[in-house]
């Protein structure tokens, strides 16, 4: 039933009641609820988004480190190259050596002193490759390329390739060693595998050459008959670079 005009509250009553309604605590309840829920919402967002942000930051850091490694990679010959060469036959070794000569030549195009040393090692490696007569000479090509990469990396005293088998790759450190046909002990570069073998009294895996018609460890060939026995692929040199020593031999024999 509709209220009649006389039954409606008067205007004065409505105006009088309005301030009371504004002062009542009930209208403020929704605001209080919103305020109290804000910290909970914030905690929820932090719990959900925090780990995601941390994972994203870690991923970004790992990608950045990976890019830095990739940028540094051209300054060293990857170990995978040596692993591939050890599995290859002589023809495969020659092909890979030619590819690595081209690669180093491309990296050594700048006019810095380091690049000049790298180009000298690269040129000597190329000349040796053209006259290489077997695996010991091809191993020498890789030793020269290693020296060129070390020059680009501005290494003050770079370690040579492994003395016992240069195709094992760069030496881990120098160790004292005395061969069966040599006198005093002297330090040679050795890879981790050869160091472990010597530590337990085993003969390391060695690169062989031929002497008197039979295969022998290359360092057992008399030094006057073998450039590599005389230099140890760089381990036995103290006063000159391997590139300079090999270049002198090439000039003498050419």
C-alpha positions as a printed NumPy array, in Angstrom:
array([[  0.   ,   0.   ,   0.   ],
       [  1.419,   3.392,  -1.023],
       [  2.194,   5.867,   1.689],
       [  0.014,   8.917,   1.631],
       [  1.451,  12.363,   1.647],
       [  0.655,  12.736,   5.306],
       [  2.375,   9.508,   6.186],
       [  5.688,  10.491,   4.575],
       [  8.375,  11.864,   6.884],
       [  8.719,  15.56 ,   6.683],
       [ 11.573,  17.264,   4.953],
       [ 12.78 ,  18.585,   8.258],
       [ 12.97 ,  15.054,   9.656],
       [ 15.05 ,  13.872,   6.71 ],
       [ 17.486,  16.745,   7.002],
       [ 17.736,  16.174,  10.721],
       [ 18.442,  12.476,  10.259],
       [ 21.091,  12.957,   7.566],
       [ 23.935,  14.001,   9.853],
       [ 23.18 ,  11.032,  12.082],
       [ 23.462,   8.72 ,   9.129],
       [ 26.795,  10.252,   8.11 ],
       [ 28.117,   9.871,  11.627],
       [ 27.063,   6.246,  11.867],
       [ 29.946,   3.736,  11.862],
       [ 28.217,   1.359,   9.467],
       [ 28.979,   3.182,   6.18 ],
       [ 32.692,   3.124,   7.016],
       [ 32.788,  -0.666,   7.299],
       [ 33.547,  -1.348,   3.606],
       [ 36.517,   1.048,   3.689],
       [ 37.858,  -0.658,   6.779],
       [ 37.523,  -4.016,   5.081],
       [ 39.394,  -2.749,   2.022],
       [ 42.165,  -1.334,   4.171],
       [ 42.577,  -4.536,   6.126],
       [ 42.643,  -6.642,   2.957],
       [ 45.347,  -4.574,   1.229],
       [ 48.295,  -6.022,   3.21 ],
       [ 46.995,  -9.527,   2.583],
       [ 46.777,  -8.841,  -1.132],
       [ 50.274,  -7.397,  -1.103],
       [ 51.646, -10.446,   0.71 ],
       [ 49.902, -12.717,  -1.77 ],
       [ 51.427, -10.855,  -4.716],
       [ 54.883, -11.014,  -3.161],
       [ 54.551, -14.735,  -2.507],
       [ 53.477, -15.4  ,  -6.082],
       [ 55.543, -12.858,  -8.005],
       [ 58.696, -12.965,  -5.844],
       [ 59.906, -16.414,  -6.945],
       [ 59.051, -15.624, -10.556],
       [ 61.095, -12.426, -10.451],
       [ 63.987, -14.287,  -8.819],
       [ 63.903, -16.998, -11.486],
       [ 63.873, -14.358, -14.224],
       [ 66.859, -12.575, -12.662],
       [ 68.839, -15.832, -12.384],
       [ 68.012, -16.713, -15.996],
       [ 69.17 , -13.292, -17.162],
       [ 72.442, -13.677, -15.25 ],
       [ 73.079, -17.13 , -16.723],
       [ 72.386, -15.893, -20.258],
       [ 74.738, -12.982, -19.739],
       [ 77.507, -15.278, -18.479],
       [ 76.912, -17.554, -21.452],
       [ 77.269, -14.623, -23.853],
       [ 80.486, -13.584, -22.144],
       [ 81.853, -17.108, -22.528],
       [ 80.88 , -17.089, -26.185],
       [ 82.664, -13.77 , -26.679],
       [ 85.791, -15.185, -25.069],
       [ 85.662, -18.452, -26.93 ],
       [ 87.437, -17.259, -30.121],
       [ 90.529, -16.461, -28.007],
       [ 91.121, -20.143, -27.293],
       [ 90.931, -23.278, -29.344],
       [ 87.956, -25.317, -28.093],
       [ 88.84 , -28.647, -26.488],
       [ 86.317, -30.23 , -28.842],
       [ 88.76 , -29.487, -31.677],
       [ 91.449, -31.641, -30.053],
       [ 88.96 , -34.412, -29.314],
       [ 87.846, -34.431, -32.962],
       [ 91.42 , -34.411, -34.256],
       [ 92.404, -37.366, -32.062],
       [ 89.575, -39.386, -33.608],
       [ 90.448, -38.379, -37.174],
       [ 92.827, -40.05 , -39.571],
       [ 95.722, -38.12 , -41.064],
       [ 93.63 , -36.686, -43.899],
       [ 90.994, -35.544, -41.426],
       [ 93.68 , -33.926, -39.27 ],
       [ 94.981, -31.995, -42.267],
       [ 91.513, -30.769, -43.141],
       [ 90.794, -29.613, -39.6  ],
       [ 94.2  , -27.955, -39.32 ],
       [ 93.526, -25.996, -42.523],
       [ 90.176, -24.842, -41.138],
       [ 91.759, -23.706, -37.878],
       [ 94.501, -21.803, -39.731],
       [ 91.803, -19.844, -41.582],
       [ 89.912, -19.244, -38.342],
       [ 92.957, -17.846, -36.539],
       [ 93.862, -15.67 , -39.521],
       [ 90.402, -14.136, -39.369],
       [ 90.717, -13.397, -35.658],
       [ 94.16 , -11.794, -35.995],
       [ 93.255,  -9.002, -38.42 ],
       [ 93.698,  -6.071, -36.019],
       [ 96.849,  -3.947, -35.854],
       [ 97.724,  -4.707, -32.219],
       [101.023,  -6.232, -31.143],
       [ 99.154,  -9.297, -29.867],
       [ 97.515,  -9.762, -33.253],
       [100.919,  -9.456, -34.954],
       [102.263, -12.325, -32.828],
       [ 99.167, -14.352, -33.602],
       [ 99.595, -13.723, -37.34 ],
       [103.233, -14.839, -37.145],
       [102.198, -18.079, -35.431],
       [ 99.411, -18.536, -37.972],
       [101.728, -17.998, -40.947],
       [104.228, -20.5  , -39.534],
       [101.412, -23.002, -38.913],
       [100.273, -22.602, -42.513],
       [103.807, -23.129, -43.855],
       [104.289, -26.19 , -41.66 ],
       [100.957, -27.627, -42.756],
       [102.026, -27.461, -46.388],
       [105.199, -29.414, -45.67 ],
       [103.886, -31.74 , -42.922],
       [104.97 , -35.332, -43.438],
       [102.934, -37.074, -40.768],
       [100.99 , -36.853, -37.538],
       [103.896, -35.416, -35.459],
       [104.156, -32.468, -37.865],
       [100.375, -31.997, -37.886],
       [100.423, -31.953, -34.086],
       [103.003, -29.189, -34.422],
       [100.541, -27.188, -36.536],
       [ 98.033, -27.317, -33.684],
       [100.727, -26.341, -31.181],
       [101.46 , -23.244, -33.273],
       [ 97.769, -22.407, -33.535],
       [ 97.488, -22.745, -29.768],
       [100.373, -20.3  , -29.363],
       [ 98.624, -17.863, -31.713],
       [ 95.382, -18.019, -29.737],
       [ 97.312, -17.472, -26.512],
       [ 98.862, -14.34 , -28.034],
       [ 95.41 , -12.991, -28.86 ],
       [ 94.359, -13.693, -25.287],
       [ 97.376, -11.653, -24.114],
       [ 98.567, -14.45 , -21.846],
       [101.899, -13.432, -20.333],
       [103.171, -16.986, -19.814],
       [100.772, -19.349, -21.551],
       [101.019, -23.05 , -20.895],
       [101.87 , -25.129, -23.972],
       [ 99.937, -28.142, -25.176],
       [100.403, -31.372, -23.26 ],
       [104.022, -32.485, -23.584],
       [103.199, -36.196, -23.656],
       [100.513, -35.918, -26.323],
       [ 99.887, -32.41 , -27.684],
       [ 96.548, -33.486, -29.132],
       [ 95.298, -33.938, -25.56 ],
       [ 94.979, -30.159, -25.624],
       [ 96.347, -27.399, -23.368],
       [ 98.384, -28.419, -20.35 ],
       [ 96.823, -28.086, -16.925],
       [100.127, -27.219, -15.258],
       [103.852, -27.928, -15.446],
       [105.261, -30.949, -13.641],
       [108.862, -32.22 , -13.204],
       [109.685, -35.077, -15.548],
       [112.729, -37.04 , -16.675],
       [112.566, -39.241, -19.739],
       [114.428, -42.533, -20.034],
       [117.012, -41.059, -22.409],
       [117.421, -37.723, -20.596],
       [119.402, -36.575, -17.584],
       [117.986, -34.168, -15.04 ],
       [114.335, -33.588, -14.387],
       [112.78 , -30.584, -16.109],
       [109.29 , -29.073, -16.033],
       [106.914, -29.98 , -18.837],
       [103.288, -29.088, -19.447],
       [100.882, -31.945, -18.785],
       [ 97.134, -32.379, -19.105],
       [ 94.975, -33.739, -16.277],
       [ 94.842, -37.279, -17.719],
       [ 98.624, -37.538, -18.023],
       [ 99.129, -36.134, -14.523],
       [ 96.793, -38.79 , -13.111],
       [ 98.618, -41.533, -15.003],
       [102.018, -40.46 , -13.688],
       [100.651, -40.15 , -10.161],
       [ 99.751, -43.85 , -10.093],
       [102.903, -44.973, -11.872],
       [101.402, -45.556, -15.326],
       [102.929, -44.44 , -18.6  ],
       [100.875, -41.597, -20.055],
       [ 99.286, -41.872, -23.466],
       [102.031, -40.502, -25.708],
       [102.33 , -39.298, -29.271],
       [104.575, -41.615, -31.263],
       [107.046, -41.047, -34.052],
       [109.273, -43.493, -35.896],
       [112.904, -44.159, -35.145],
       [114.958, -46.996, -36.613],
       [111.846, -48.204, -38.405],
       [109.68 , -48.653, -35.309],
       [107.208, -46.466, -33.398],
       [108.552, -44.813, -30.254],
       [107.427, -41.924, -28.068],
       [108.277, -38.847, -30.083],
       [110.469, -37.47 , -27.268],
       [112.649, -40.595, -27.452],
       [113.813, -39.63 , -30.95 ],
       [117.239, -37.947, -30.662],
       [116.656, -34.176, -30.522],
       [119.085, -33.573, -33.379],
       [116.799, -35.624, -35.603],
       [113.436, -34.286, -34.46 ],
       [112.256, -30.727, -34.056],
       [109.449, -31.937, -31.796],
       [111.734, -33.95 , -29.54 ],
       [113.951, -30.868, -29.26 ],
       [111.093, -28.515, -28.41 ],
       [108.511, -30.759, -26.721],
       [105.909, -28.836, -28.737],
       [106.791, -25.786, -26.669],
       [107.364, -27.329, -23.225],
       [111.163, -27.373, -23.576],
       [111.559, -23.817, -24.866],
       [112.533, -21.082, -22.441],
       [114.087, -18.322, -24.512],
       [111.957, -18.182, -27.675],
       [108.497, -18.884, -28.976],
       [107.611, -22.116, -30.712],
       [106.689, -20.145, -33.844],
       [110.141, -18.543, -34.014],
       [111.879, -21.886, -33.471],
       [109.801, -23.677, -36.107],
       [110.185, -20.82 , -38.584],
       [113.977, -20.995, -38.281],
       [113.841, -24.725, -38.992],
       [111.582, -24.168, -42.009],
       [113.884, -21.485, -43.368],
       [116.912, -23.73 , -42.894],
       [115.332, -26.746, -44.542],
       [113.651, -24.749, -47.308]])
